């Protein structure tokens, strides 16, 4: 499902008409967030956002997982498993689970470290703790109070910001920006602040800056025609990343976030790529939702996070993760 067009830009008539429902939605979220969550005996880091949809949470979570592993720790990932059927708590097994069972993000995370899907985050956290996790990294969950967080990061997509600044269904916000920011120790801005999102943050909130960079696979596409397609929150980011890596976009096909590709759609893209003598290209998140029999001819380009100042995120982790004795 695509976000309504009026969720971006200045609020219009539709946003105004839906404002009473938005006020109720915001009040319900505020009441829910007054609950006290379960406290675990290990650090819990939350990569969250204020808007519905993606903002780069999984990319940040993967980066933090790498950093904790480099410190000699055993992090486990925890998420709801959006798009999957399992309610959990269940440990993701990439050999047994597909995106229909656990969602696409869970499969990406599980390739790096043990990953749990759980509609009940407290139960999922307890399961991870019992399985030997030394730290938990939550992909999403800023608006879920059931698990007490040690560090919460407000992830912001610089190209989208906070949309029209209104709460669902008047806009894309899960709650007012101020309410989300008040529970965070820092914000992470990914890309340039194209919409003035930073102006809506409290003055004292540290802002860490980062950008998306293509993985090493992109180098092989420089100067070559590609048919790019993806079903992520902001397809434009992927297309721009490919262009910046030197690929020539012969065609581009944006789909809705978490889009469930079927055989016919993928065959049409592969046929188009053959006619254009181009390479079909997609993301790591999308390839797991493509029928396995059709994946072989598709080039996958991974995306990583590059921090403007890596020392800033390391300093936050220093304050969150107790030193090993």
JOWODA-V35494 format. One record per backbone hydrogen bond with DSSP energy under -0.5 kcal/mol. CO is the residue of the C=O (numbers start at 1). NH is the residue of the N-H. If there is no record, write none. Layout:
co->CO nh->NH
co->CO nh->NH
This chain:
co->4 nh->7
co->5 nh->8
co->7 nh->164
co->12 nh->16
co->13 nh->17
co->14 nh->18
co->16 nh->19
co->18 nh->21
co->18 nh->22
co->19 nh->23
co->20 nh->24
co->21 nh->25
co->22 nh->26
co->23 nh->27
co->24 nh->28
co->25 nh->29
co->26 nh->30
co->27 nh->31
co->28 nh->32
co->29 nh->33
co->31 nh->34
co->32 nh->35
co->38 nh->40
co->38 nh->148
co->43 nh->136
co->44 nh->150
co->44 nh->151
co->45 nh->47
co->45 nh->138
co->46 nh->48
co->46 nh->153
co->47 nh->140
co->48 nh->155
co->50 nh->174
co->50 nh->175
co->56 nh->60
co->57 nh->61
co->58 nh->62
co->59 nh->63
co->60 nh->64
co->61 nh->65
co->62 nh->66
co->63 nh->67
co->64 nh->68
co->65 nh->69
co->66 nh->70
co->67 nh->71
co->68 nh->71
co->68 nh->73
co->69 nh->72
co->73 nh->75
co->74 nh->134
co->74 nh->135
co->76 nh->137
co->77 nh->116
co->78 nh->139
co->79 nh->118
co->81 nh->84
co->87 nh->119
co->90 nh->117
co->92 nh->94
co->93 nh->96
co->93 nh->97
co->98 nh->101
co->98 nh->102
co->99 nh->103
co->100 nh->85
co->101 nh->86
co->103 nh->107
co->104 nh->108
co->105 nh->109
co->106 nh->110
co->107 nh->111
co->108 nh->111
co->109 nh->112
co->109 nh->113
co->114 nh->77
co->115 nh->92
co->116 nh->79
co->117 nh->90
co->119 nh->121
co->120 nh->124
co->121 nh->125
co->122 nh->126
co->123 nh->127
co->124 nh->128
co->125 nh->129
co->126 nh->130
co->127 nh->131
co->128 nh->133
co->129 nh->132
co->134 nh->43
co->135 nh->76
co->136 nh->45
co->136 nh->138
co->137 nh->78
co->137 nh->139
co->138 nh->47
co->138 nh->140
co->141 nh->144
co->143 nh->145
co->144 nh->147
co->146 nh->38
co->151 nh->46
co->152 nh->185
co->152 nh->186
co->153 nh->48
co->153 nh->155
co->154 nh->188
co->156 nh->158
co->156 nh->190
co->157 nh->160
co->157 nh->161
co->158 nh->194
co->158 nh->195
co->160 nh->163
co->162 nh->165
co->166 nh->173
co->167 nh->170
co->167 nh->171
co->172 nh->52
co->173 nh->168
co->176 nh->180
co->177 nh->181
co->178 nh->182
co->179 nh->183
co->180 nh->183
co->181 nh->184
co->185 nh->206
co->186 nh->154
co->187 nh->189
co->187 nh->208
co->188 nh->156
co->188 nh->190
co->189 nh->191
co->189 nh->210
co->190 nh->158
co->192 nh->194
co->196 nh->199
co->197 nh->200
co->198 nh->201
co->202 nh->205
co->204 nh->206
co->206 nh->187
co->206 nh->208
co->208 nh->189
co->209 nh->308
co->209 nh->309
co->210 nh->191
co->211 nh->306
co->213 nh->304
co->215 nh->218
co->216 nh->219
co->217 nh->220
co->218 nh->221
co->219 nh->222
co->221 nh->224
co->224 nh->248
co->225 nh->279
co->226 nh->228
co->226 nh->250
co->226 nh->251
co->227 nh->281
co->228 nh->253
co->230 nh->255
co->231 nh->258
co->232 nh->235
co->234 nh->237
co->234 nh->238
co->235 nh->238
co->235 nh->239
co->236 nh->240
co->237 nh->241
co->238 nh->242
co->239 nh->243
co->240 nh->244
co->241 nh->245
co->242 nh->247
co->243 nh->246
co->246 nh->223
co->247 nh->249
co->248 nh->226
co->248 nh->250
co->251 nh->228
co->253 nh->230
co->256 nh->259
co->259 nh->261
co->262 nh->266
co->263 nh->267
co->264 nh->268
co->265 nh->269
co->266 nh->270
co->267 nh->271
co->268 nh->272
co->269 nh->273
co->270 nh->274
co->271 nh->275
co->272 nh->276
co->273 nh->278
co->274 nh->277
co->278 nh->280
co->279 nh->227
co->280 nh->299
co->281 nh->229
co->282 nh->301
co->283 nh->287
co->284 nh->288
co->286 nh->289
co->287 nh->290
co->288 nh->99
co->291 nh->294
co->292 nh->295
co->295 nh->298
co->299 nh->282
co->300 nh->302
co->301 nh->284
co->302 nh->215
co->304 nh->213
co->305 nh->307
co->306 nh->211
co->309 nh->312
co->309 nh->313
co->310 nh->314
co->311 nh->315
co->312 nh->316
co->313 nh->317
co->314 nh->318
co->315 nh->319
co->316 nh->320
co->317 nh->321
co->320 nh->322
